[in-house]
Amino acid sequence: MKAPIIEIFSSIQGEGLLIGKRQIFIRFAGCNLNCSYCDTEDSKKVGNTSLLTVDEVIEKIEKLYSDDLHSISLTGGEPSLYFEFINELIKKIDYKIMLETNGTLYEHIDKLNKIDYVSLDIKLPEHFDDDSFDDVFQNEIKSVNLLTSKAINVYCKLVVLPSTKINSIENVIKKLSKEILNKNDVQMVIQPSSPIEDWKDLSSNLFKFSEIIGKYFEVSTIPQIHKFLNIE
């Protein structure tokens, strides 16, 4: 069994609630969405990406291992496209696993055997250039409810742009609060888009976003720290 993998590297997690943790990142190629803010454009298509076997991936992990390793991050693209490959990998390694996902392929996510942490993107209408938002949003909710029902540590990440409107956040969060079954088990992370300089005169919006989300969920605002450190 093989999967298209762009790169495998060791770094510090720069986003979300595991920020600062040393991870080995496995970046899969291919994505079922086309978000306007994507910062890994090269991961959207499979293209000329190397096809690696599970054993080849494990060999690379072992070479990158360090004593401060916290977990393996499965990222992309959309890694859940390759749930069968991931299950084979999980069988052969003994590390904590983090899945970074857009959450739209909930049937694939349901088939993953062992996941310790999930960073699940919640998209906003302005992230798309077409009318696909409603279907995407409903699938994300299904995935969140699925993960919490399995007692998997999941947090939701909302990437906000300088152009993001207050009412856009409010509408999405109100819907989430009604449809997420175990709200107390889900934290929200506001992630302002990079470069952070774009927010110099708009920082008040970040406070407003946090205040709105805080009415319904525990919330943190966390920028992409790896951009500040100039690391991958």
DARA-V253931 format. One record per backbone hydrogen bond with DSSP energy under -0.5 kcal/mol. CO is the residue of the C=O (numbers start at 0). NH is the residue of the N-H. If there is no record, write none. Layout:
co: [CO:CO]
nh: [NH:NH]
This chain:
co: [0:2:2:3:4:6:8:10:12:13:14:15:17:20:21:21:22:22:23:24:24:25:25:26:26:29:34:39:40:42:42:43:45:49:49:51:52:53:54:55:56:57:58:59:60:65:67:70:71:71:72:72:73:74:77:78:79:81:82:83:84:85:86:87:88:88:89:95:96:96:97:97:98:98:99:100:103:104:104:105:106:107:108:115:116:117:117:118:118:119:120:123:124:126:131:132:133:134:135:136:137:138:139:140:141:142:143:144:145:146:146:147:151:152:153:154:155:155:156:156:157:157:159:160:164:165:166:167:168:169:170:171:172:173:174:175:178:180:181:182:184:185:186:187:187:188:188:189:189:190:194:195:196:198:198:201:201:202:202:203:204:205:206:207:208:209:210:211:212:212:217:219:219:222:223:223:224:224:225:225]
nh: [53:4:51:28:49:26:24:22:19:224:17:18:20:12:69:70:10:24:72:8:26:27:74:5:6:77:37:42:43:29:76:30:48:4:51:2:56:57:58:59:60:61:62:63:64:68:21:23:73:97:25:74:99:27:80:81:82:85:86:87:88:89:90:91:91:92:92:71:115:116:73:99:100:118:78:120:105:107:108:109:110:110:111:152:98:119:154:100:120:156:122:126:127:35:135:136:137:138:139:140:141:142:143:144:145:146:147:148:149:149:151:150:153:117:186:119:157:188:121:158:159:190:192:163:168:169:170:171:172:173:174:175:176:177:178:179:180:182:184:185:153:217:155:189:219:157:190:191:221:159:197:198:199:201:202:204:205:205:206:207:208:209:210:211:212:213:214:214:215:216:187:189:221:224:226:227:227:228:229:230]
